[in-house]
Amino acid sequence: MGDDSFISVATDGRLRGELVERGFSRGLRVDLDIARAMDELARAAWSMPRDKYYDGGDRYRSLNRAGAEIVEGGVKVWFTEESTPYVQLKKYNTTIGGQPREYAPLAAEVAGSVGVRKMIAQQLYSLPLSTVGTKYLVNVHLIRFTATPGRPCDTSPPGLHKDGEKYIATHLVGRCGADGGEVVITDNEKREMDRFTMREMGESYVFDDDRIWHMLTPLAVMEGNQFAYRDTLAFDMLPEGWEPVG
């Protein structure tokens, strides 16, 4: 980790305030570096291998890992060579939870670009737990859902669920020819708080998994289309020493 790991971040009181008040928020400040990173990610999504652990549609996925530390005026973000399998507890993912899942990483120049590191830094700096000295492990997932007529793509697990991570941020990278893919967020009593469909590259939302339930409605093709896709970049943001409740 060198001095170039530092990313300057301006405080976003709205994001942090909404996370404290409601447990989720929406928004990402896009600049030239982030816009370029989105374009690179959109092209990389076409060459990802298929998710072999998933049968509810055709899905593709990569996994890179980063470390981060909150410092005065910003965040240090660096990517690591860690390649241990990704595992969700069965409690949270009732379909493929408990199964070690291995995903190929994106190329370092794509995953570790300054634009992606700026996105990570923005999201981390707004978290309620982020004070100077707080360290995080960040799982970086590029995920593609595709659909064809008669074969929609659903999440795993389907319906309202929790992921078993502390904080999660999801950013839309691309969407084409698609119907559905609506995000639904509820409180812990499963009372609906918001629902929305991300359509513009760079749209995002972030939430505290302990405080909300969420779901994505199945992705299908618009009438008359033969193919559709939805690409997202997701960050699992795990404070150092944090463990999911088993």
Phi and psi in degrees as GROMACS dihedral restraints (atoms count N, CA, C in turn):
[ dihedral_restraints ]
;  ai    aj    ak    al  type     phi  dphi    fc
    3     4     5     6     1  -111.1    20    10
    4     5     6     7     1  -174.7    20    10
    6     7     8     9     1   -64.3    20    10
    7     8     9    10     1   -23.4    20    10
    9    10    11    12     1   -73.8    20    10
   10    11    12    13     1    -1.3    20    10
   12    13    14    15     1   -77.1    20    10
   13    14    15    16     1   -14.7    20    10
   15    16    17    18     1   -75.5    20    10
   16    17    18    19     1   131.1    20    10
   18    19    20    21     1  -121.3    20    10
   19    20    21    22     1   119.4    20    10
   21    22    23    24     1   -73.4    20    10
   22    23    24    25     1   134.7    20    10
   24    25    26    27     1  -134.6    20    10
   25    26    27    28     1   132.4    20    10
   27    28    29    30     1   -83.7    20    10
   28    29    30    31     1   141.4    20    10
   30    31    32    33     1   -63.8    20    10
   31    32    33    34     1   133.1    20    10
   33    34    35    36     1  -114.1    20    10
   34    35    36    37     1    93.2    20    10
   36    37    38    39     1   -64.1    20    10
   37    38    39    40     1   -30.3    20    10
   39    40    41    42     1   -66.0    20    10
   40    41    42    43     1   -48.3    20    10
   42    43    44    45     1   -58.8    20    10
   43    44    45    46     1   -50.2    20    10
   45    46    47    48     1   -64.4    20    10
   46    47    48    49     1   -40.9    20    10
   48    49    50    51     1   -61.4    20    10
   49    50    51    52     1   -41.3    20    10
   51    52    53    54     1   -69.9    20    10
   52    53    54    55     1   -36.2    20    10
   54    55    56    57     1   -63.4    20    10
   55    56    57    58     1   -39.9    20    10
   57    58    59    60     1   -68.0    20    10
   58    59    60    61     1   -44.0    20    10
   60    61    62    63     1   -76.3    20    10
   61    62    63    64     1   -44.9    20    10
   63    64    65    66     1  -115.0    20    10
   64    65    66    67     1   -17.2    20    10
   66    67    68    69     1    90.0    20    10
   67    68    69    70     1    -0.3    20    10
   69    70    71    72     1  -155.4    20    10
   70    71    72    73     1   161.8    20    10
   72    73    74    75     1  -155.7    20    10
   73    74    75    76     1   168.2    20    10
   75    76    77    78     1  -129.7    20    10
   76    77    78    79     1   144.6    20    10
   78    79    80    81     1   135.7    20    10
   79    80    81    82     1   142.8    20    10
   81    82    83    84     1  -148.7    20    10
   82    83    84    85     1   132.6    20    10
   84    85    86    87     1   -87.6    20    10
   85    86    87    88     1   105.7    20    10
   87    88    89    90     1   -86.2    20    10
   88    89    90    91     1   130.1    20    10
   90    91    92    93     1  -121.6    20    10
   91    92    93    94     1  -173.2    20    10
   93    94    95    96     1   -61.1    20    10
   94    95    96    97     1   -41.7    20    10
   96    97    98    99     1   -63.7    20    10
   97    98    99   100     1   -42.4    20    10
   99   100   101   102     1   -68.2    20    10
  100   101   102   103     1   -40.4    20    10
  102   103   104   105     1   -61.1    20    10
  103   104   105   106     1   -42.7    20    10
  105   106   107   108     1   -64.5    20    10
  106   107   108   109     1   -40.8    20    10
  108   109   110   111     1   -62.2    20    10
  109   110   111   112     1   -39.9    20    10
  111   112   113   114     1   -60.8    20    10
  112   113   114   115     1   -41.7    20    10
  114   115   116   117     1   -63.4    20    10
  115   116   117   118     1   -42.7    20    10
  117   118   119   120     1   -65.1    20    10
  118   119   120   121     1   -39.9    20    10
  120   121   122   123     1   -65.5    20    10
  121   122   123   124     1   -40.9    20    10
  123   124   125   126     1   -60.4    20    10
  124   125   126   127     1   -38.8    20    10
  126   127   128   129     1   -73.3    20    10
  127   128   129   130     1   -36.8    20    10
  129   130   131   132     1   -65.5    20    10
  130   131   132   133     1   -28.8    20    10
  132   133   134   135     1   -60.9    20    10
  133   134   135   136     1   -25.9    20    10
  135   136   137   138     1   -73.0    20    10
  136   137   138   139     1   -17.1    20    10
  138   139   140   141     1  -111.9    20    10
  139   140   141   142     1     9.1    20    10
  141   142   143   144     1   -73.8    20    10
  142   143   144   145     1   146.3    20    10
  144   145   146   147     1   -72.6    20    10
  145   146   147   148     1   155.7    20    10
  147   148   149   150     1   -66.7    20    10
  148   149   150   151     1   144.9    20    10
  150   151   152   153     1   -73.2    20    10
  151   152   153   154     1   104.0    20    10
  153   154   155   156     1   -76.4    20    10
  154   155   156   157     1    -7.9    20    10
  156   157   158   159     1   -93.5    20    10
  157   158   159   160     1     1.0    20    10
  159   160   161   162     1  -127.0    20    10
  160   161   162   163     1   128.5    20    10
  162   163   164   165     1  -112.6    20    10
  163   164   165   166     1   -10.0    20    10
  165   166   167   168     1   -85.0    20    10
  166   167   168   169     1    48.3    20    10
  168   169   170   171     1   122.7    20    10
  169   170   171   172     1  -177.2    20    10
  171   172   173   174     1  -103.9    20    10
  172   173   174   175     1   114.1    20    10
  174   175   176   177     1  -128.8    20    10
  175   176   177   178     1   149.2    20    10
  177   178   179   180     1  -131.4    20    10
  178   179   180   181     1   148.0    20    10
  180   181   182   183     1  -157.1    20    10
  181   182   183   184     1   145.6    20    10
  183   184   185   186     1  -126.9    20    10
  184   185   186   187     1   167.3    20    10
  186   187   188   189     1  -147.5    20    10
  187   188   189   190     1   121.9    20    10
  189   190   191   192     1  -122.4    20    10
  190   191   192   193     1   159.1    20    10
  192   193   194   195     1  -127.0    20    10
  193   194   195   196     1   141.7    20    10
  195   196   197   198     1  -131.7    20    10
  196   197   198   199     1   157.7    20    10
  198   199   200   201     1  -113.1    20    10
  199   200   201   202     1   156.0    20    10
  201   202   203   204     1  -152.3    20    10
  202   203   204   205     1   154.4    20    10
  204   205   206   207     1  -142.8    20    10
  205   206   207   208     1   131.4    20    10
  207   208   209   210     1   -76.0    20    10
  208   209   210   211     1   128.5    20    10
  210   211   212   213     1  -131.0    20    10
  211   212   213   214     1   174.1    20    10
  213   214   215   216     1   -59.4    20    10
  214   215   216   217     1   122.4    20    10
  216   217   218   219     1    82.2    20    10
  217   218   219   220     1     2.2    20    10
  219   220   221   222     1   169.9    20    10
  220   221   222   223     1  -152.6    20    10
  222   223   224   225     1  -139.6    20    10
  223   224   225   226     1   136.8    20    10
  225   226   227   228     1   -89.5    20    10
  226   227   228   229     1   127.7    20    10
  228   229   230   231     1  -129.7    20    10
  229   230   231   232     1   128.9    20    10
  231   232   233   234     1  -142.2    20    10
  232   233   234   235     1   147.2    20    10
  234   235   236   237     1   -94.6    20    10
  235   236   237   238     1   149.1    20    10
  237   238   239   240     1  -117.7    20    10
  238   239   240   241     1   170.2    20    10
  240   241   242   243     1   -95.9    20    10
  241   242   243   244     1     7.9    20    10
  243   244   245   246     1   -58.7    20    10
  244   245   246   247     1   135.8    20    10
  246   247   248   249     1  -134.9    20    10
  247   248   249   250     1    24.1    20    10
  249   250   251   252     1   -65.6    20    10
  250   251   252   253     1   149.6    20    10
  252   253   254   255     1   -61.8    20    10
  253   254   255   256     1   154.1    20    10
  255   256   257   258     1   -88.3    20    10
  256   257   258   259     1   130.7    20    10
  258   259   260   261     1  -135.0    20    10
  259   260   261   262     1   131.0    20    10
  261   262   263   264     1  -109.0    20    10
  262   263   264   265     1   143.7    20    10
  264   265   266   267     1   -65.7    20    10
  265   266   267   268     1   147.2    20    10
  267   268   269   270     1   -57.4    20    10
  268   269   270   271     1   -30.7    20    10
  270   271   272   273     1   -58.0    20    10
  271   272   273   274     1   -35.6    20    10
  273   274   275   276     1   -95.9    20    10
  274   275   276   277     1   -36.1    20    10
  276   277   278   279     1  -119.8    20    10
  277   278   279   280     1    96.4    20    10
  279   280   281   282     1   -74.9    20    10
  280   281   282   283     1   -11.9    20    10
  282   283   284   285     1   -94.6    20    10
  283   284   285   286     1   -46.5    20    10
  285   286   287   288     1  -129.7    20    10
  286   287   288   289     1    17.1    20    10
  288   289   290   291     1   -66.3    20    10
  289   290   291   292     1   148.4    20    10
  291   292   293   294     1    85.0    20    10
  292   293   294   295     1    -9.6    20    10
  294   295   296   297     1   -94.7    20    10
  295   296   297   298     1   121.5    20    10
  297   298   299   300     1   -64.0    20    10
  298   299   300   301     1   127.7    20    10
  300   301   302   303     1  -121.1    20    10
  301   302   303   304     1   127.0    20    10
  303   304   305   306     1  -106.9    20    10
  304   305   306   307     1   128.5    20    10
  306   307   308   309     1  -127.5    20    10
  307   308   309   310     1   140.5    20    10
  309   310   311   312     1   -69.5    20    10
  310   311   312   313     1   143.3    20    10
  312   313   314   315     1   -79.6    20    10
  313   314   315   316     1   156.1    20    10
  315   316   317   318     1   -70.3    20    10
  316   317   318   319     1   158.5    20    10
  318   319   320   321     1   -57.4    20    10
  319   320   321   322     1   143.4    20    10
  321   322   323   324     1   -58.7    20    10
  322   323   324   325     1   -34.9    20    10
  324   325   326   327     1   -71.7    20    10
  325   326   327   328     1   -18.6    20    10
  327   328   329   330     1   -90.4    20    10
  328   329   330   331     1   -55.1    20    10
  330   331   332   333     1   -66.2    20    10
  331   332   333   334     1   -36.2    20    10
  333   334   335   336     1   -97.8    20    10
  334   335   336   337     1    17.1    20    10
  336   337   338   339     1   -64.1    20    10
  337   338   339   340     1   159.7    20    10
  339   340   341   342     1   -62.5    20    10
  340   341   342   343     1   -32.0    20    10
  342   343   344   345     1   -65.0    20    10
  343   344   345   346     1   -43.8    20    10
  345   346   347   348     1   -66.0    20    10
  346   347   348   349     1   -40.2    20    10
  348   349   350   351     1   -66.4    20    10
  349   350   351   352     1   -33.4    20    10
  351   352   353   354     1   -65.5    20    10
  352   353   354   355     1   -38.9    20    10
  354   355   356   357     1   -62.8    20    10
  355   356   357   358     1   -45.5    20    10
  357   358   359   360     1   -60.5    20    10
  358   359   360   361     1   -46.5    20    10
  360   361   362   363     1   -62.1    20    10
  361   362   363   364     1   -43.1    20    10
  363   364   365   366     1   -57.9    20    10
  364   365   366   367     1   -48.3    20    10
  366   367   368   369     1   -66.3    20    10
  367   368   369   370     1   -43.8    20    10
  369   370   371   372     1   -64.4    20    10
  370   371   372   373     1   -40.1    20    10
  372   373   374   375     1   -65.2    20    10
  373   374   375   376     1   -23.7    20    10
  375   376   377   378     1   -90.3    20    10
  376   377   378   379     1    -6.8    20    10
  378   379   380   381     1   -71.5    20    10
  379   380   381   382     1   142.5    20    10
  381   382   383   384     1   -58.1    20    10
  382   383   384   385     1   -29.1    20    10
  384   385   386   387     1   -82.6    20    10
  385   386   387   388     1    -6.7    20    10
  387   388   389   390     1   -83.8    20    10
  388   389   390   391     1    97.6    20    10
  390   391   392   393     1  -117.0    20    10
  391   392   393   394     1   163.4    20    10
  393   394   395   396     1   -54.4    20    10
  394   395   396   397     1   128.5    20    10
  396   397   398   399     1   101.0    20    10
  397   398   399   400     1   -16.2    20    10
  399   400   401   402     1   -66.8    20    10
  400   401   402   403     1   132.9    20    10
  402   403   404   405     1  -114.0    20    10
  403   404   405   406     1   149.5    20    10
  405   406   407   408     1  -134.1    20    10
  406   407   408   409     1   149.7    20    10
  408   409   410   411     1   -99.6    20    10
  409   410   411   412     1   133.8    20    10
  411   412   413   414     1  -122.8    20    10
  412   413   414   415     1   118.7    20    10
  414   415   416   417     1   -86.7    20    10
  415   416   417   418     1   128.2    20    10
  417   418   419   420     1  -113.1    20    10
  418   419   420   421     1   110.8    20    10
  420   421   422   423     1  -113.1    20    10
  421   422   423   424     1   124.8    20    10
  423   424   425   426     1   -98.7    20    10
  424   425   426   427     1   123.4    20    10
  426   427   428   429     1  -127.5    20    10
  427   428   429   430     1   130.5    20    10
  429   430   431   432     1  -116.7    20    10
  430   431   432   433     1   126.4    20    10
  432   433   434   435     1  -102.5    20    10
  433   434   435   436     1   132.6    20    10
  435   436   437   438     1  -125.3    20    10
  436   437   438   439     1   153.9    20    10
  438   439   440   441     1  -141.3    20    10
  439   440   441   442     1   149.5    20    10
  441   442   443   444     1  -132.4    20    10
  442   443   444   445     1   165.6    20    10
  444   445   446   447     1   -54.6    20    10
  445   446   447   448     1   127.0    20    10
  447   448   449   450     1    81.3    20    10
  448   449   450   451     1    -3.5    20    10
  450   451   452   453     1  -134.6    20    10
  451   452   453   454     1    80.9    20    10
  453   454   455   456     1   -73.0    20    10
  454   455   456   457     1   171.0    20    10
  456   457   458   459     1  -121.4    20    10
  457   458   459   460     1   125.6    20    10
  459   460   461   462     1  -115.0    20    10
  460   461   462   463     1   166.8    20    10
  462   463   464   465     1   -81.3    20    10
  463   464   465   466     1   169.4    20    10
  465   466   467   468     1  -131.2    20    10
  466   467   468   469     1   113.3    20    10
  468   469   470   471     1   -76.8    20    10
  469   470   471   472     1   157.1    20    10
  471   472   473   474     1   -75.3    20    10
  472   473   474   475     1   161.3    20    10
  474   475   476   477     1    76.4    20    10
  475   476   477   478     1  -173.3    20    10
  477   478   479   480     1   -61.5    20    10
  478   479   480   481     1   134.7    20    10
  480   481   482   483     1  -160.6    20    10
  481   482   483   484     1   171.0    20    10
  483   484   485   486     1  -116.0    20    10
  484   485   486   487     1   156.5    20    10
  486   487   488   489     1  -100.9    20    10
  487   488   489   490     1   -14.6    20    10
  489   490   491   492     1    79.7    20    10
  490   491   492   493     1    16.7    20    10
  492   493   494   495     1  -107.1    20    10
  493   494   495   496     1   164.4    20    10
  495   496   497   498     1   -76.1    20    10
  496   497   498   499     1   -61.3    20    10
  498   499   500   501     1  -124.2    20    10
  499   500   501   502     1   143.7    20    10
  501   502   503   504     1  -134.3    20    10
  502   503   504   505     1   133.8    20    10
  504   505   506   507     1  -122.3    20    10
  505   506   507   508     1   136.2    20    10
  507   508   509   510     1  -126.6    20    10
  508   509   510   511     1   133.4    20    10
  510   511   512   513     1  -125.3    20    10
  511   512   513   514     1   133.9    20    10
  513   514   515   516     1   -77.7    20    10
  514   515   516   517     1   125.4    20    10
  516   517   518   519     1   -99.7    20    10
  517   518   519   520     1   -36.8    20    10
  519   520   521   522     1  -168.3    20    10
  520   521   522   523     1   154.5    20    10
  522   523   524   525     1  -155.4    20    10
  523   524   525   526     1   134.2    20    10
  525   526   527   528     1  -152.4    20    10
  526   527   528   529     1   132.2    20    10
  528   529   530   531     1    66.8    20    10
  529   530   531   532     1    17.8    20    10
  531   532   533   534     1  -105.0    20    10
  532   533   534   535     1   148.1    20    10
  534   535   536   537     1  -120.0    20    10
  535   536   537   538     1   152.8    20    10
  537   538   539   540     1    80.9    20    10
  538   539   540   541     1  -151.8    20    10
  540   541   542   543     1    68.4    20    10
  541   542   543   544     1    37.3    20    10
  543   544   545   546     1   -89.7    20    10
  544   545   546   547     1   132.4    20    10
  546   547   548   549     1   -85.2    20    10
  547   548   549   550     1   132.4    20    10
  549   550   551   552     1  -123.9    20    10
  550   551   552   553     1   130.9    20    10
  552   553   554   555     1  -125.1    20    10
  553   554   555   556     1   132.4    20    10
  555   556   557   558     1  -128.1    20    10
  556   557   558   559     1   166.5    20    10
  558   559   560   561     1   -82.1    20    10
  559   560   561   562     1  -175.6    20    10
  561   562   563   564     1   -71.2    20    10
  562   563   564   565     1   -12.5    20    10
  564   565   566   567     1   -92.2    20    10
  565   566   567   568     1     7.0    20    10
  567   568   569   570     1    63.4    20    10
  568   569   570   571     1    32.4    20    10
  570   571   572   573     1   -90.1    20    10
  571   572   573   574     1   126.4    20    10
  573   574   575   576     1   -63.5    20    10
  574   575   576   577     1   132.6    20    10
  576   577   578   579     1  -108.9    20    10
  577   578   579   580     1   -32.0    20    10
  579   580   581   582     1  -164.3    20    10
  580   581   582   583     1   155.4    20    10
  582   583   584   585     1  -149.7    20    10
  583   584   585   586     1   141.0    20    10
  585   586   587   588     1  -161.8    20    10
  586   587   588   589     1   159.2    20    10
  588   589   590   591     1  -118.5    20    10
  589   590   591   592     1   120.2    20    10
  591   592   593   594     1   -80.8    20    10
  592   593   594   595     1   127.1    20    10
  594   595   596   597     1  -125.1    20    10
  595   596   597   598     1   -22.1    20    10
  597   598   599   600     1  -101.1    20    10
  598   599   600   601     1   129.6    20    10
  600   601   602   603     1   -51.2    20    10
  601   602   603   604     1   129.1    20    10
  603   604   605   606     1   100.5    20    10
  604   605   606   607     1   -13.5    20    10
  606   607   608   609     1   -62.2    20    10
  607   608   609   610     1   145.3    20    10
  609   610   611   612     1  -152.9    20    10
  610   611   612   613     1   164.3    20    10
  612   613   614   615     1  -147.6    20    10
  613   614   615   616     1   153.7    20    10
  615   616   617   618     1  -137.2    20    10
  616   617   618   619     1   143.5    20    10
  618   619   620   621     1  -148.4    20    10
  619   620   621   622     1   159.5    20    10
  621   622   623   624     1   -93.6    20    10
  622   623   624   625     1   110.0    20    10
  624   625   626   627     1   -61.4    20    10
  625   626   627   628     1   -26.2    20    10
  627   628   629   630     1   -68.4    20    10
  628   629   630   631     1   -23.2    20    10
  630   631   632   633     1  -107.7    20    10
  631   632   633   634     1   -12.6    20    10
  633   634   635   636     1  -135.9    20    10
  634   635   636   637     1   164.4    20    10
  636   637   638   639     1  -110.5    20    10
  637   638   639   640     1   152.3    20    10
  639   640   641   642     1  -146.9    20    10
  640   641   642   643     1   163.5    20    10
  642   643   644   645     1  -156.9    20    10
  643   644   645   646     1   162.4    20    10
  645   646   647   648     1  -123.4    20    10
  646   647   648   649     1   125.1    20    10
  648   649   650   651     1   -68.5    20    10
  649   650   651   652     1   153.0    20    10
  651   652   653   654     1   -54.8    20    10
  652   653   654   655     1   144.0    20    10
  654   655   656   657     1   -89.6    20    10
  655   656   657   658     1   128.8    20    10
  657   658   659   660     1  -131.3    20    10
  658   659   660   661     1   172.1    20    10
  660   661   662   663     1   -87.4    20    10
  661   662   663   664     1   144.7    20    10
  663   664   665   666     1   -64.5    20    10
  664   665   666   667     1   151.5    20    10
  666   667   668   669     1   -54.8    20    10
  667   668   669   670     1   131.2    20    10
  669   670   671   672     1    93.2    20    10
  670   671   672   673     1   -16.5    20    10
  672   673   674   675     1   -87.8    20    10
  673   674   675   676     1   158.0    20    10
  675   676   677   678     1  -110.9    20    10
  676   677   678   679     1    -6.4    20    10
  678   679   680   681     1  -159.0    20    10
  679   680   681   682     1   146.6    20    10
  681   682   683   684     1  -148.5    20    10
  682   683   684   685     1   152.9    20    10
  684   685   686   687     1  -147.0    20    10
  685   686   687   688     1   158.4    20    10
  687   688   689   690     1  -141.0    20    10
  688   689   690   691     1   118.2    20    10
  690   691   692   693     1  -110.1    20    10
  691   692   693   694     1   132.7    20    10
  693   694   695   696     1  -134.2    20    10
  694   695   696   697     1   151.7    20    10
  696   697   698   699     1  -110.9    20    10
  697   698   699   700     1   120.0    20    10
  699   700   701   702     1  -117.8    20    10
  700   701   702   703     1   142.0    20    10
  702   703   704   705     1  -116.4    20    10
  703   704   705   706     1   123.0    20    10
  705   706   707   708     1   -89.9    20    10
  706   707   708   709     1   120.0    20    10
  708   709   710   711     1  -113.4    20    10
  709   710   711   712     1   106.1    20    10
  711   712   713   714     1  -114.8    20    10
  712   713   714   715     1   111.5    20    10
  714   715   716   717     1   -59.6    20    10
  715   716   717   718     1   144.7    20    10
  717   718   719   720     1   -54.3    20    10
  718   719   720   721     1   129.5    20    10
  720   721   722   723     1    87.1    20    10
  721   722   723   724     1    -7.3    20    10
  723   724   725   726     1   -76.8    20    10
  724   725   726   727     1   142.3    20    10
  726   727   728   729     1  -134.2    20    10
  727   728   729   730     1   143.4    20    10
  729   730   731   732     1   -67.7    20    10
  730   731   732   733     1   152.4    20    10
  732   733   734   735     1   -75.0    20    10
  733   734   735   736     1   120.2    20    10
